[in-house]
Amino acid sequence: MIFTKSAIPDVLIIEPTPRGDTRGYFARVFAKEELEKVGVSYDIVHVNRSMTEEKGTIRGMHCQIAPKEEDKIVQCLSGSIFDVALDLREGSPTYGKWVGEILSAENKKMFLIPKGFAHGFQTLEENTLVEYFVSEYYAPECEIGIRWNDPFHEIKWPLQDVQVSEKDGKWPDFKK
């Protein structure tokens, strides 16, 4: 596995190193000891999948706050997404900044989003399947969100024709 720091150094791009032959390929997508070598301590408590039928759909921006903060590793199993991490860690040099990466079934990239970040994505294709490896159980009482089109961040979503759930459309603007 190859680990690359994104424009926000705590957010990592993970690239599996597939070994292929005439049958296809094999690739490791999670290895605790490899994460520890790059300074990440990570325990998976559950794995989630999200299927989105419509191209342009935005899911996010979501975050779990203390005491149920969560790390997540996100990968796209079919289709493609523009995946976004937004730093909400007060005192961080990148507080209020965001970073995005295209994840697809084809490029096999994954995004490691640490505690203290809001997360969201936009589907770039129909019938897109996303999987998350999460370090904490879902706790609705600790869930917060930032509106996907908050003017402070100006996230550059690739597609202009968007669909958003009622819940995600009602998240508040970011308050610095």
N, C-alpha and C positions, 0 to 999 in steps of 0.2 A: 504494500500500500504506500502511496505517495501522499505526503501531507504538505500543503502549501498554505502559507499565511495569506489571507485576503487583504484588502486595503484597510480593514480593521483587524489588527494582528491576532486577536483572540478568536476570531471567526476563521475556521479552517476549511479549506477545500480538500476533500479526500478523494483520491483516485485509486480505485482498485487496480491491481496489475493482473489482468486475466491471463491464464495459460490456456492456449487453444490447440485444438487438433481437428481432425476431420469430423468429429462428433459435435463440435461447438467449443465452449470454453468453461473454465472453472475460475472463480474469483472469490477471494475472501472479502467480505464487506464489513466485518467487525472483528477486531482483535484487541482485547483489553490491554495486553502487554505492549502492543505497538502504539496505542494511544498514550500509555504511561511514558514511553520513550520520548514523546514530544511534549510531555508535561501536562497531560490531560488525564484526570482521574474520572472514571465514568462507569457507572453501573446501570444496566438497563433493567427497568421494572416492568415496562410493557412496550408493545409494538402496535402502532396504529396504521391503518390504511385509509386513504381518502381517494374516492373515485369521483372525477368531475367529467360530466358529459360535454359541457359547452366550452369551446375555445373562448378565451378572454375573461373567464371567471377569475375573480380575485377572492382569495380566502385570507383574512387577516385584517389588521395586524394584531396578533394575540400574544399574551405573556402571562405567566403565572408568577406571582410575587411571594415573598417570604410569608409563612415558613415553608411553602411548597414550590420554591423556584425549581426550574427544570432545565437540564441540558437536553438538546435533541440533535440527532443526526438525521438528515432528510435525504431521501433518494427518490428518483423518479423511475418507476418500473415499466411504464409504457407512456408514450407521448413525451411532452416536454413542458417545463415550467421556467419562469423567471422567479427565482427564490430570493427573498429579501430578509436581512437581519438588521434590526434597528436598535442601537445601543441606548438603553434606558438606565444605565448604571451611573448614578450621580457621583461626581468626582472623577469619572473616567475621562482621559484625554479625548476620547471619541464620543463622549456623551452627546446624544441627539443626532449622530451621524448614522448613515445606513450604507450597506453594501449589498450588491445583488450578483447573482450568478445563474447562468442557464444550466439547468440539470435536465438530462434526458436519458431515455433508455439507451440511446445510441452512445452518448459520451460517458455514461456510467459514473459521472461525478456525484459526490455527496457533499453536503454542507453541514459542518458541525457548528451549531448555534449554542453558545454557552448561556448559563444562567444570567438573568438581567437584561436579556434582549427580547424585543418583540419580534415575532415571525409572521411572515405572510408570503403568498405566492400568487402568480397569475399563470393560468394555463395557456400555453401557446398552441395547443392542438386539442381536438376533440378527444374524448375518452382517455383522459390522462389519469394514471394511477400513481399516487405518491405514498411512500411509506416512511414512517418516523420511528426511530429508536429513542425512547424517552426515559429519562432518569428519575422521574417522579410521577406519582399517581395523579390523575386529574382531580383538581379541587376547585369546583366552581366558585367557592367563596374567595379564592385567591386569584381568580381570572380578571385580568384587565385588558384593555385594548386601546389602540390608537386608530383613528379613522384612516382608511387606506389612502385617501387623497388629501391628507392634512397639508395645509399650505406651508407650514414651517419646514417640512422635510423635502417636499417636492420630489418624491420618489418617481423615478422615470420608468413607469410601467411601459413595456414595449407596445402593447395594443391599446388603442384608444376606445374601442367598442367593448365596454366592460359589463359584467354582471356581478352583483354583490348581494349577499344575503341581507335581509332586513336587519339582523343583529349587527353584522359588520358595518352596515351603512350608518348605524346609530352610535358607534363609538365616538368619544369626544376628540377634539383636536388636542395636540400635544401642548402641554404647558411647561415651559422651561423654567 
